Amino acid sequence: MKLLQYHEPGEGKRVGVLTREGAIIDVTTDETPGVLEFLQVAASDGVSLNILVAEMQERASAARPAPAPWEQESREELSFDTVHVAPTEDGYYLRTPIDSPEVWGCGVTYKRSSDMRDDDSDSDIYSRIYASDRPEIFFKATPRCIVGSNQPIGIRRDSKLTATEPELAFVTGVGGEIVGYTLCNDVSAWDIERDNPLYLPQSKMYNGCCALGPTFVTPAELDDPYNLDISCVIRRGGDTLWEGSVNTEQINWKLEDLAEYLMRDNDCPVGTVVSTGTGIIVPNDLPLQDGDVVEIACDELGTLSNPVVQFG
């Protein structure tokens, strides 16, 4: 099952089920106004998310007034293409796939990331982390820093080398159980971290530093999270500036182990997002610039697209 959150003119945030044909079925209710609330209710009631969504779909359908006879043919079915557009005040648009209370990131989970970071560092700390029994986990974002697809990601005013880090992300339920997947753009000010690894929080967390989307995909929908092709394209002036790809089979950690380390004496709330690290490394001579567009794509998860803005 694929869920998404979108803005409907005159209604605000809505929750939809995305069908294989690209249609959106509204499943919003007063009890479940967002994907996060669906997860919370499913956890508290001890039911599966799929069963809860089906129940709420029936409630939403029953509560929706029936169209008049003359409206039957004119009413258009809402499609994914209708909402996957740049936000406007009076139009439909995608929101983040979940209003996550917090986002955490994992680093150096792919070999090529380890090699690149050691090449740019005066020490071997990154290769040591890659081979360590404990993963690198850092706090990435609060809700104010998170944007959805087609919303702008940012370059901090004190960075000259900000880069996209395309990543698979998972969403946790009770006790760190993996209940969903999405894409994450872990936007990072590489030059700040390279100046001193203790500056990592400043390089990772600021306005527009984290993009999530476009959909929330349940585990049953994915055949194998360790065999996903993820690609990234950076466009500048309408032209392709750079592109790269990776398969998640190259990740050095089991996702459940990352979740377990995160949750050790750290009771993260239901709906926490964990971004699992990048295996797509942008060259140092291609920092993001104002006006760029970054597209991260995975057939099973969709395309996360974000324009870039320069702060300051």
N, C-alpha and C positions, 0 to 999 in steps of 0.2 A: 504494500500500500504506500502511496505517495501522498503526503499532506503538504499544504502550503498555506501561507497567510497572505492576504491581499487587502488592499483598501478599496472599498466600494463607495462611490460618491453618495453622500447623504446618509450612509450607514456606518462608515468607519471601518475598523478592522473586522475581517471575516476569516473563517477557516474553511478550506476547501479540500476535497479529495480530488486528486488529479487522475483521470482515467487514462487508459492506454491510448485512447483516441485523442487525447489532449483537451478533453472537456473538464470543467470544474464543477463539482457538486458541492453546494454550500451545506456544511454540517454545523454551522454556528448555533449555539444555544446560550441562554443566560448563564447556565452552569459551566459551560465550556466555551468561553469567548475567544480562546486562543489554544494553540498546540500545547503550551505549557500546562494549561488547566486540564486538557485531556490527559496528559501524563499524570498529573497530580490526582485526578479523580480515579483513573485506572489503578494507581498505586494504592490509594486509600480503600477502594472497593475490592481490591484483589481480583480484578478482571483484566483480560487482555485488552490492549489498545484497539485491536481490530474489532472486537465485540462491542466495546464502548462506542467507537465511531459509528458502527452500524446502528446502534440504539439511538444515538444522538441524531443521526441522519433521518431516522423515522420521526423523531420529535420535531426536528426542524421542518421537515416536509409537512407534518400535520399542522404546525403553527403558521405556515406560510399561506396567505390567502390565495384561493384558487383564482386563476385569471378569468376574466370575462370571455365569453365565446369569441368576440371579435379580436381578443388579444392572443388567442391560442397560436395562430400562425405567425403573428408579427413578433412574438417574443423570441429573441435570439438566445441561443445557448452560449453561456460564458465559456471562453476558451483560454488556454494558457497564453496564447499569443496576444490576447487582449490585455492581460495584466503584466506581461513581461516587457514593460516599456518604461521610459523615464517618468518619474513621478510628476504629476501636475495636480493643482488644487481641485480641479473638477473632473478628474478622470480616474480610471482604474489603474492600479499599479501594485507590484509585488512589495511585500514587507519582508523582514527577516523570517526565515522558516519557523523560528521559535523565539519567543522573548526570553532568551536565556538569562538567568540571574548572574552568571559568570562564565567566562571562557578561560580555559587553561591551554597552554601550548606545550608541545614536546619538541626537543631539539636533537639534532645529530642522530636521527633514526635511520638515515640512508647513508651508504658509504660515500657517495659523491659529495654529500653535505659535509661529512667529516673531512674529506680530502681538501675541499675548497677552504674550509675554515682554518685548518692547520696551515695551509699555504699563505693565508692572510694574517697569521698570528705569529708572535715571537715564541710561542710555546706549543706543546703537543696536547694541550688540555682537551681539545675536541676529539682527537682520535682516542684518547683515554676514556672519554665519556662514551664514545661509540662502542668500545669494547667492555665497558663497565657492567657490573651486575645491577646497577641502579640507573634508571633513565634520567635525563635532564627534563625537568618539568618546571614551568614558570607560569606565573599569573599573566594572562594576556589582556583581558578586557572586561569592563563593566558594561551595562546596557548603554550608557551614554556614548561609548566608543564604537559600538557595533552598527554596521549599516547592512542593508540588503542589496540585492542585485539592482543595478542601474542607479544606485546612489553613490556619491563620491567618496573615494578613499583619499587619504591625505599624505602630504609630505611636510614634516615639521620644518619650521623656519631655520633651525640650526643644523640641518642635515644636508649634505651634498651628495650622498649616496644612499638613497632610499630604494628598496627593491621589493618586488612582489615575491611571496613564498606560497605557491599553490599547494594545498594540502587536503587530504581526506580528513574529515572530522567526524567524531561520533558523539552522540548525546546519551547521557547517563540517566538511569532511573534510580530506584531504591538500591542502596548498597553498591553503586557503581555498575549495575547491570547495563549493558549496551542495548538501548531501545530504539536507536535511530542513527542515520548517517546523513551528512550533508557535505558541501564543499566549503573550504575556508581560504581566504586570502589573508595570510599572516603578514601584513605589510610591516616592514622592518627597516629602521635606520641603521644600515650596516656599519657606516663609518663611526657612529657613536659607540656601538658595541666593540668595534675593533680598537678604538682608542683605549678602552679599558673594559674588560669583561664585566666589571662591577657596574658599568653603566647599562647593563642589559635591560633593566626595567624602563629606562628612558628611551631606549631604542625600540622597545616593543609596545609601549602603552601610551597612547595619546589620541586625540580626536581623529576618528576615521581610520584607525589602525587595523580594524578587523572587519572583513566582509564575510557574511554567511549566506548560503543559498545555492540554488533557488528553491530547493524542495527539502522536505524532511522525509527520508525513505526508511521504512521499517526493515529490520533484518531479514524477514521472510521474503522481501522483494529482491534482495541481493543474493545471487548464486554463491558468490565468494568475494568477501571484502579484500582478500589478498590477491585478487586478479582483476584489478580495475585499471584501465588505461586512463590516465589523467593528462591533459594537455593544457598548455598555456600559450596565448598569443598576446603580444603587446602591439597595439596599433598607435601610430603617430601620424597625424595629418591624414587619416584615412588609409594609410598604407601599413603593411605588416613590417614592423621594426625587428621583431624577434619572435621565435617560437621554440618550444621545447616540450618534452613529454617524459613520462615515467610510468611504470607499472607498479602497483602496490606490492607485488611479490618481492620487491627489493627492500621492503621495510625490515628492520632488524629486530623488531619487537612484536610480540603478540599484543593485539589491542586490549585484550582482557588484562594482561599484565600491566599495561600502562594505566588502566583504570584502577587496578588494585593498588599500585604505588601511590596514585593520586589520593585515594580514599583512606590511606593509612592515617588513623588519628586525625582525619580531616574530613568532616562530615559535609561534603559538598551537597547542595540541594538538588532535588530532582530537576532535570532540565539543564544541568551543567553541560557545556560543550567542551570537548577535548580535541584540539587540533593535533594531528599525529606527526608533524614534521614534513619537510619538503625533500623531494628528490629531483626537483627541477631548479637548476641553478642558473640565474641570469648572469651574464658577464659583467664584470666590474665597470666596464666602460659604457654600460647602458643603464644608467640610473633612471628612475622614473622622472618624468617632467610633467608640468602642468599641461592639461589637455590630452594626455595619453588616455587610452582605453585598454584595460586589462581584461582578458576573457579567459576564464578557467573552465574547462569542459570535461565531462565524463558522461558517457552514454547513459549510464544507470542513474545518474544524479542530476543531470541537466547542465546548463551553462550559467556560470556566475560572471556577470559583466559589470565593470565599474569604471567610471571616468575618474581621472586623477586631478586633484586640486593642490596647489601650492599654498601653504599657510604663510602669513606674514608678508 
